[in-house]
Amino acid sequence: MTGGNGHEQDLAAIGEVMGRLGAAFATLSPDGVAQLYTADADWTNAFGTSRKGGAQIEAYLAGLFADRHFAAGKPLGPPQADIRLLTADVAVAKTYLERAGQQTADGATMAVRRNFSLKVFTREPDGWKIASDIYMDARDDSTLGG
């Protein structure tokens, strides 16, 4: 992919979509989230819950954001993001966010939740949209011996 103004405009447009999604999480308001995703987008959270399409994703987030256990947490800072354009019409974005005070479904408080996401973006006629979004929580690595 070549650099230049188009490249920078695409990165800025993708950043805008990510900013709007981040604002929804920060304000616990899912309004408008459906428009950030393709109609057939796939979305999976860190616990394996999956939804299909922007409308289902927005509806799920409405319930999540209303849950007092999720709402108890606050981000420790802005998310870190790395965006790569793979082709003129496909990009990926990897994010990382730390959230303190979030609670599990049974009310136990997590000290710090370390969460990654990987988003696949596609260029649609009305702009960049998320076509696939998957989240995972970081845990201490226990697969390698010390």
Backbone as a chain_set.jsonl record, in Angstrom:
{"seq": "MTGGNGHEQDLAAIGEVMGRLGAAFATLSPDGVAQLYTADADWTNAFGTSRKGGAQIEAYLAGLFADRHFAAGKPLGPPQADIRLLTADVAVAKTYLERAGQQTADGATMAVRRNFSLKVFTREPDGWKIASDIYMDARDDSTLGG", "coords": {"N": [[0.854, -1.168, 0.0], [0.596, 2.163, -0.808], [1.864, 5.248, 0.536], [0.835, 8.577, 1.45], [-1.685, 11.144, 0.989], [-4.275, 9.926, 0.756], [-3.923, 7.58, 2.197], [-3.446, 8.599, 4.782], [-5.922, 9.858, 5.198], [-7.623, 7.64, 5.224], [-6.673, 6.283, 7.531], [-7.322, 8.219, 9.439], [-10.127, 8.239, 9.201], [-10.772, 5.634, 10.001], [-9.791, 5.778, 12.588], [-11.632, 7.623, 13.584], [-13.999, 6.085, 13.625], [-13.231, 4.186, 15.522], [-12.891, 5.906, 17.684], [-15.532, 6.763, 18.116], [-16.674, 4.331, 18.895], [-15.185, 3.859, 21.215], [-16.043, 6.05, 22.736], [-18.685, 5.312, 23.173], [-18.352, 3.147, 24.921], [-17.052, 4.5, 27.016], [-18.982, 6.309, 27.905], [-21.007, 4.65, 28.452], [-23.109, 4.339, 26.65], [-24.832, 2.956, 24.115], [-25.932, 4.045, 21.844], [-26.081, 4.486, 18.399], [-24.034, 2.712, 17.844], [-24.557, 0.567, 16.151], [-24.299, 1.578, 13.565], [-21.589, 1.645, 13.2], [-20.715, -0.813, 12.523], [-20.701, -3.414, 10.007], [-23.611, -4.722, 8.303], [-23.579, -7.467, 8.529], [-21.659, -8.016, 10.416], [-19.391, -9.783, 12.584], [-19.064, -10.359, 16.058], [-17.356, -10.954, 19.017], [-17.085, -11.356, 22.465], [-14.786, -11.284, 25.306], [-15.566, -13.468, 26.753], [-16.692, -15.277, 25.149], [-19.23, -14.793, 24.151], [-21.17, -14.247, 21.324], [-22.29, -12.124, 18.686], [-24.185, -11.094, 15.803], [-24.068, -8.776, 13.275], [-24.663, -5.222, 13.184], [-27.005, -4.27, 14.555], [-27.65, -6.327, 16.431], [-25.303, -6.306, 17.918], [-25.316, -3.723, 19.021], [-27.658, -3.929, 20.593], [-26.889, -5.92, 22.433], [-24.78, -4.579, 23.719], [-26.229, -2.531, 24.925], [-27.547, -3.852, 27.011], [-25.281, -4.791, 28.412], [-23.986, -2.372, 29.134], [-25.887, -1.354, 30.857], [-25.71, -3.016, 32.985], [-24.886, -3.178, 36.341], [-22.538, -4.285, 37.308], [-20.686, -4.275, 35.182], [-20.661, -1.529, 34.679], [-19.425, -0.59, 36.938], [-16.71, -0.401, 36.604], [-13.865, 1.566, 35.48], [-11.998, 3.023, 32.823], [-8.422, 3.051, 32.918], [-7.006, 4.766, 31.454], [-6.663, 6.211, 28.146], [-7.455, 4.037, 25.36], [-4.901, 2.064, 23.793], [-3.919, 1.962, 20.423], [-3.316, 0.365, 17.307], [-3.293, 0.721, 13.947], [-3.504, -0.846, 10.82], [-3.389, -0.632, 7.363], [-4.316, -3.054, 5.13], [-5.089, -3.54, 2.509], [-6.461, -1.467, -0.091], [-9.06, -1.475, 0.724], [-9.345, -2.878, 3.097], [-8.611, -3.086, 6.518], [-6.874, -3.557, 9.654], [-7.22, -3.272, 13.174], [-5.643, -3.197, 16.239], [-6.259, -3.142, 19.652], [-5.668, -2.054, 23.05], [-6.638, -1.937, 26.402], [-6.794, -0.927, 29.772], [-8.785, -1.55, 32.568], [-10.098, -0.609, 35.603], [-11.668, -1.829, 38.569], [-13.924, -3.057, 37.5], [-16.578, -5.391, 37.772], [-17.239, -8.896, 38.238], [-19.872, -11.124, 37.132], [-20.896, -12.146, 39.513], [-20.383, -10.145, 41.287], [-17.811, -9.823, 42.295], [-14.888, -7.841, 42.515], [-12.691, -6.927, 39.967], [-9.272, -6.341, 40.013], [-7.514, -5.072, 38.02], [-8.515, -5.124, 34.777], [-7.21, -6.34, 31.846], [-7.52, -5.761, 28.579], [-7.666, -6.794, 25.226], [-8.401, -6.09, 21.785], [-9.238, -7.085, 18.461], [-9.916, -5.759, 15.445], [-11.44, -5.978, 12.283], [-11.65, -3.984, 9.538], [-13.695, -2.843, 6.837], [-13.962, -1.114, 3.753], [-16.85, 0.495, 3.059], [-19.628, 1.635, 0.99], [-20.556, 3.901, 2.376], [-18.449, 4.597, 4.008], [-15.768, 3.6, 6.298], [-16.225, 0.569, 8.054], [-16.679, -1.71, 10.805], [-16.099, -5.068, 10.338], [-15.5, -7.385, 11.634], [-14.973, -8.234, 14.999], [-13.197, -8.957, 17.816], [-12.638, -9.73, 21.199], [-10.343, -10.142, 23.923], [-9.16, -11.11, 27.13], [-6.161, -10.358, 28.806], [-3.996, -12.564, 30.452], [-1.791, -13.815, 32.986], [1.025, -15.425, 31.653], [1.134, -18.83, 31.589], [2.015, -20.866, 30.121], [4.626, -21.294, 29.449], [7.544, -22.544, 30.971], [9.141, -21.226, 33.918]], "CA": [[0.0, 0.0, 0.0], [1.408, 3.368, -0.873], [1.536, 6.293, 1.497], [0.213, 9.741, 0.851], [-2.852, 11.756, 1.612], [-5.365, 8.96, 0.867], [-3.555, 6.693, 3.295], [-3.689, 9.341, 6.035], [-7.368, 10.058, 5.328], [-8.21, 6.362, 5.638], [-6.319, 6.068, 8.936], [-8.12, 9.161, 10.245], [-11.523, 7.797, 9.182], [-10.849, 4.446, 10.857], [-9.633, 6.304, 13.948], [-12.915, 8.236, 13.971], [-14.911, 4.982, 13.981], [-12.766, 3.65, 16.807], [-13.19, 6.914, 18.702], [-16.972, 6.712, 18.404], [-16.918, 3.117, 19.68], [-14.604, 4.112, 22.532], [-16.923, 6.974, 23.451], [-19.856, 4.546, 23.617], [-17.937, 2.411, 26.121], [-16.715, 5.448, 28.084], [-20.205, 6.947, 28.412], [-21.986, 3.576, 28.647], [-24.244, 4.639, 25.784], [-24.645, 2.237, 22.856], [-26.634, 4.699, 20.746], [-25.309, 4.693, 17.194], [-22.996, 1.7, 17.653], [-24.915, -0.286, 15.009], [-23.811, 2.196, 12.336], [-20.145, 1.47, 13.111], [-20.491, -2.186, 12.088], [-21.407, -3.855, 8.818], [-24.876, -5.397, 8.613], [-23.313, -8.872, 8.847], [-20.447, -8.075, 11.248], [-19.357, -10.735, 13.69], [-18.534, -9.734, 17.275], [-17.229, -11.926, 20.107], [-16.429, -10.747, 23.624], [-13.733, -12.074, 25.949], [-16.157, -14.614, 27.432], [-17.217, -16.166, 24.124], [-20.542, -14.391, 23.668], [-21.083, -13.747, 19.956], [-23.439, -11.474, 18.077], [-24.038, -10.934, 14.36], [-24.669, -7.566, 12.727], [-24.637, -4.035, 14.025], [-28.176, -4.148, 15.435], [-27.497, -7.263, 17.55], [-24.182, -5.845, 18.735], [-25.79, -2.571, 19.793], [-28.614, -4.409, 21.599], [-26.125, -6.587, 23.487], [-24.058, -3.564, 24.488], [-27.198, -1.808, 25.761], [-27.694, -4.638, 28.234], [-24.01, -4.799, 29.128], [-23.737, -1.056, 29.724], [-26.857, -1.146, 31.936], [-25.381, -3.917, 34.09], [-24.132, -2.441, 37.365], [-21.215, -4.887, 37.48], [-19.819, -3.725, 34.137], [-20.593, -0.079, 34.854], [-18.615, -0.238, 38.108], [-15.324, -0.188, 36.204], [-13.474, 2.781, 34.763], [-10.706, 2.89, 32.142], [-7.279, 3.686, 33.579], [-6.465, 5.725, 30.497], [-7.208, 5.966, 26.808], [-6.97, 2.794, 24.762], [-3.788, 2.105, 22.847], [-4.397, 1.384, 19.173], [-2.425, 0.263, 16.162], [-4.109, 0.489, 12.755], [-2.735, -1.17, 9.615], [-4.123, -0.837, 6.119], [-3.823, -4.245, 4.454], [-5.349, -3.245, 1.102], [-7.185, -0.195, -0.199], [-10.409, -1.625, 1.28], [-9.331, -3.703, 4.31], [-7.657, -2.666, 7.548], [-7.031, -4.183, 10.967], [-6.85, -2.431, 14.303], [-5.445, -3.917, 17.49], [-6.354, -2.189, 20.76], [-5.401, -2.522, 24.406], [-7.218, -1.046, 27.403], [-6.843, -1.399, 31.154], [-10.002, -1.087, 33.23], [-10.043, -0.918, 37.039], [-12.91, -1.829, 39.333], [-15.035, -3.782, 36.892], [-16.989, -6.524, 38.585], [-17.721, -10.09, 37.564], [-21.32, -11.274, 37.251], [-21.267, -12.401, 40.907], [-20.081, -8.964, 42.085], [-16.403, -9.728, 42.709], [-14.21, -6.758, 41.821], [-11.425, -7.225, 39.299], [-8.328, -5.255, 40.296], [-7.317, -4.429, 36.726], [-8.811, -5.973, 33.621], [-6.368, -5.982, 30.702], [-8.327, -6.239, 27.478], [-7.241, -6.575, 23.847], [-9.374, -6.383, 20.734], [-8.768, -7.081, 17.086], [-11.02, -5.358, 14.59], [-11.22, -5.958, 10.847], [-12.444, -2.931, 8.909], [-13.852, -2.853, 5.39], [-14.466, 0.141, 3.186], [-18.207, 0.366, 2.556], [-19.98, 2.842, 0.231], [-20.745, 5.044, 3.277], [-17.28, 4.792, 4.872], [-15.156, 2.438, 6.95], [-17.069, -0.112, 9.047], [-16.083, -2.888, 11.432], [-16.697, -6.295, 9.819], [-15.256, -8.443, 12.603], [-14.463, -7.634, 16.232], [-13.042, -9.988, 18.839], [-11.999, -9.248, 22.427], [-9.778, -11.147, 24.823], [-8.504, -10.588, 28.321], [-4.793, -10.839, 29.034], [-3.755, -13.276, 31.707], [-0.378, -14.138, 33.133], [1.397, -16.553, 30.815], [1.514, -20.013, 32.349], [2.297, -21.931, 29.171], [6.069, -21.499, 29.393], [8.157, -22.719, 32.282], [9.903, -20.067, 34.386]], "C": [[0.896, 1.226, 0.0], [0.954, 4.373, 0.153], [0.81, 7.428, 0.816], [-1.045, 10.147, 1.558], [-4.01, 10.777, 1.777], [-5.148, 8.003, 2.021], [-3.864, 7.368, 4.638], [-5.174, 9.58, 6.259], [-8.059, 8.775, 5.775], [-7.915, 6.073, 7.11], [-7.137, 6.971, 9.852], [-9.582, 8.712, 10.312], [-11.718, 6.561, 10.062], [-10.7, 4.863, 12.32], [-10.901, 6.948, 14.463], [-13.926, 7.163, 14.382], [-14.515, 4.412, 15.339], [-13.043, 4.622, 17.945], [-14.654, 6.915, 19.092], [-17.32, 5.469, 19.222], [-16.369, 3.282, 21.09], [-15.469, 5.035, 23.364], [-18.175, 6.257, 23.958], [-19.531, 3.771, 24.884], [-17.677, 3.373, 27.285], [-17.954, 6.065, 28.71], [-21.299, 5.936, 28.726], [-23.279, 3.857, 27.884], [-24.037, 3.971, 24.432], [-25.28, 2.912, 21.646], [-25.699, 4.963, 19.57], [-24.236, 3.658, 16.931], [-23.3, 0.846, 16.42], [-24.355, 0.269, 13.705], [-22.297, 2.047, 12.157], [-19.77, 0.11, 12.54], [-21.213, -2.459, 10.771], [-22.669, -4.596, 9.242], [-24.665, -6.848, 9.025], [-22.069, -9.06, 9.718], [-20.544, -9.19, 12.281], [-18.593, -10.103, 14.841], [-18.505, -10.804, 18.354], [-16.498, -11.268, 21.261], [-15.437, -11.721, 24.256], [-14.255, -13.331, 26.633], [-16.826, -15.569, 26.46], [-18.613, -15.85, 23.644], [-20.372, -13.787, 22.279], [-22.399, -13.132, 19.51], [-23.127, -11.247, 16.606], [-24.775, -9.672, 13.92], [-24.726, -6.427, 13.727], [-25.796, -3.921, 14.995], [-28.066, -5.069, 16.642], [-26.37, -6.829, 18.487], [-24.622, -4.683, 19.611], [-26.756, -3.004, 20.895], [-27.89, -5.106, 22.748], [-25.404, -5.564, 24.357], [-25.0, -2.744, 25.363], [-27.404, -2.543, 27.081], [-26.43, -4.646, 29.068], [-23.777, -3.473, 29.844], [-24.691, -0.76, 30.88], [-26.551, -2.011, 33.157], [-24.48, -3.2, 35.1], [-22.732, -3.002, 37.578], [-20.23, -4.363, 36.438], [-19.603, -2.232, 34.361], [-19.732, 0.343, 36.034], [-17.179, 0.099, 37.722], [-15.107, 1.113, 35.464], [-12.143, 2.527, 34.055], [-9.607, 3.619, 32.908], [-6.615, 4.722, 32.683], [-7.067, 5.45, 29.138], [-6.685, 4.645, 26.254], [-5.759, 3.058, 23.864], [-4.283, 1.423, 21.576], [-3.311, 1.408, 18.116], [-3.285, -0.125, 14.97], [-3.183, 0.211, 11.58], [-3.677, -1.333, 8.436], [-3.505, -2.031, 5.405], [-3.977, -4.118, 2.935], [-6.053, -1.894, 1.07], [-8.548, -0.261, 0.495], [-10.49, -2.454, 2.548], [-8.252, -3.193, 5.256], [-7.907, -3.477, 8.809], [-6.584, -3.182, 12.026], [-6.765, -3.307, 15.539], [-5.469, -2.877, 18.603], [-6.018, -2.875, 22.075], [-5.94, -1.477, 25.372], [-7.132, -1.709, 28.765], [-8.022, -0.738, 31.842], [-9.943, -1.535, 34.687], [-11.446, -0.92, 37.627], [-14.09, -2.513, 38.687], [-15.338, -4.985, 37.759], [-17.399, -7.696, 37.707], [-19.229, -10.186, 37.789], [-21.772, -11.521, 38.68], [-20.896, -11.244, 41.839], [-18.656, -8.837, 42.577], [-15.706, -8.656, 41.865], [-12.888, -7.236, 41.244], [-10.486, -6.058, 39.597], [-8.103, -4.447, 39.02], [-7.599, -5.458, 35.644], [-7.978, -5.447, 32.457], [-7.004, -6.61, 29.469], [-7.751, -5.826, 26.125], [-8.442, -6.741, 22.93], [-8.663, -6.363, 19.393], [-9.98, -6.84, 16.204], [-10.582, -5.414, 13.132], [-12.195, -4.94, 10.271], [-12.547, -3.185, 7.415], [-14.38, -1.496, 4.954], [-15.835, -0.164, 2.566], [-18.544, 1.63, 1.763], [-20.141, 4.093, 1.108], [-19.611, 5.213, 4.272], [-16.778, 3.487, 5.464], [-16.075, 1.894, 8.031], [-16.298, -1.305, 9.602], [-16.837, -4.118, 10.929], [-16.523, -7.461, 10.787], [-14.564, -7.817, 13.81], [-14.398, -8.717, 17.293], [-12.225, -9.416, 19.996], [-11.412, -10.414, 23.197], [-9.145, -10.448, 26.012], [-7.116, -11.194, 28.443], [-4.734, -11.503, 30.403], [-2.268, -13.53, 31.803], [-0.095, -15.418, 32.354], [1.851, -17.721, 31.69], [1.839, -21.168, 31.411], [3.772, -22.245, 29.048], [6.631, -21.64, 30.804], [9.049, -21.523, 32.635], [11.343, -20.328, 34.354]], "O": [[1.863, 1.287, 0.758], [-0.196, 4.357, 0.591], [0.24, 7.262, -0.263], [-1.425, 9.579, 2.582], [-4.67, 10.779, 2.817], [-6.088, 7.658, 2.738], [-4.475, 6.761, 5.518], [-5.642, 9.512, 7.396], [-8.969, 8.81, 6.603], [-8.808, 5.663, 7.852], [-7.592, 6.543, 10.913], [-10.206, 8.798, 11.37], [-12.711, 6.456, 10.783], [-11.408, 4.354, 13.188], [-11.219, 6.837, 15.647], [-14.629, 7.322, 15.379], [-15.366, 4.185, 16.198], [-13.391, 4.204, 19.049], [-14.984, 7.052, 20.27], [-18.151, 5.529, 20.127], [-17.019, 2.887, 22.058], [-15.617, 4.83, 24.569], [-18.668, 6.559, 25.045], [-20.334, 3.737, 25.817], [-18.049, 3.08, 28.421], [-17.979, 6.318, 29.914], [-22.376, 6.297, 29.201], [-24.381, 3.648, 28.39], [-23.154, 4.376, 23.675], [-25.174, 2.4, 20.532], [-24.651, 5.588, 19.729], [-23.58, 3.711, 15.89], [-22.376, 0.444, 15.713], [-23.975, -0.503, 12.825], [-21.78, 2.299, 11.069], [-18.631, -0.096, 12.12], [-22.214, -1.815, 10.459], [-22.788, -5.042, 10.383], [-25.464, -7.405, 9.777], [-21.492, -10.147, 9.75], [-21.623, -9.502, 12.786], [-17.603, -9.4, 14.634], [-19.504, -11.485, 18.586], [-15.427, -10.691, 21.078], [-15.276, -12.848, 23.787], [-13.464, -14.176, 27.051], [-17.449, -16.549, 26.87], [-19.144, -16.573, 22.801], [-19.527, -12.915, 22.079], [-23.477, -13.571, 19.909], [-21.964, -11.21, 16.205], [-25.972, -9.527, 14.17], [-24.824, -6.632, 14.937], [-25.602, -3.518, 16.142], [-28.355, -4.65, 17.763], [-26.478, -6.972, 19.705], [-24.334, -4.66, 20.807], [-26.679, -2.498, 22.014], [-28.24, -4.905, 23.911], [-25.414, -5.666, 25.584], [-24.604, -2.304, 26.443], [-27.432, -1.923, 28.145], [-26.489, -4.524, 30.291], [-23.414, -3.453, 31.02], [-24.347, 0.0, 31.786], [-27.078, -1.762, 34.241], [-23.426, -2.678, 34.735], [-21.831, -2.27, 37.987], [-19.085, -4.045, 36.76], [-18.482, -1.737, 34.244], [-19.343, 1.507, 36.129], [-16.502, 0.821, 38.454], [-16.035, 1.688, 34.896], [-11.256, 1.888, 34.619], [-9.842, 4.684, 33.48], [-5.747, 5.471, 33.133], [-7.895, 4.551, 28.993], [-5.606, 4.189, 26.63], [-5.621, 4.126, 23.267], [-4.987, 0.416, 21.646], [-2.505, 2.334, 18.038], [-3.929, -1.174, 14.976], [-2.205, 0.926, 11.362], [-4.649, -2.086, 8.506], [-2.311, -2.028, 5.105], [-3.103, -4.537, 2.176], [-6.216, -1.254, 2.109], [-9.128, 0.775, 0.819], [-11.589, -2.715, 3.038], [-7.128, -2.906, 4.844], [-8.995, -4.015, 9.015], [-5.693, -2.363, 11.801], [-7.687, -4.061, 15.849], [-4.789, -1.855, 18.519], [-6.076, -4.099, 22.196], [-5.727, -0.279, 25.187], [-7.37, -2.91, 28.897], [-8.237, 0.468, 31.72], [-9.756, -2.719, 34.965], [-12.3, -0.123, 37.239], [-15.17, -2.547, 39.276], [-14.447, -5.532, 38.408], [-17.849, -7.512, 36.576], [-19.793, -9.406, 38.556], [-22.89, -11.159, 39.046], [-21.075, -11.35, 43.053], [-18.314, -7.842, 43.217], [-15.91, -8.577, 40.654], [-12.078, -7.861, 41.927], [-10.878, -4.901, 39.445], [-8.462, -3.272, 38.954], [-6.991, -6.528, 35.609], [-8.033, -4.263, 32.123], [-7.029, -7.832, 29.325], [-7.397, -4.667, 25.91], [-9.391, -7.451, 23.262], [-7.632, -5.713, 19.219], [-10.94, -7.61, 16.213], [-9.493, -4.958, 12.783], [-13.404, -5.024, 10.487], [-11.606, -3.682, 6.796], [-15.128, -0.828, 5.669], [-15.946, -0.985, 1.656], [-17.809, 2.613, 1.855], [-19.895, 5.209, 0.65], [-19.777, 5.897, 5.282], [-17.298, 2.411, 5.169], [-16.634, 2.651, 8.825], [-15.393, -1.837, 8.959], [-18.057, -4.207, 11.07], [-17.303, -8.413, 10.765], [-13.68, -6.974, 13.662], [-15.413, -9.326, 17.633], [-11.242, -8.706, 19.785], [-11.918, -11.534, 23.134], [-8.655, -9.324, 25.898], [-6.921, -12.388, 28.214], [-5.347, -11.048, 31.368], [-1.559, -13.466, 30.798], [-0.875, -16.369, 32.391], [2.825, -17.612, 32.435], [1.93, -22.317, 31.845], [4.144, -23.328, 28.597], [6.222, -20.923, 31.717], [9.634, -20.892, 31.754], [12.136, -19.459, 34.715]]}, "num_chains": 1, "name": "protein.A"}
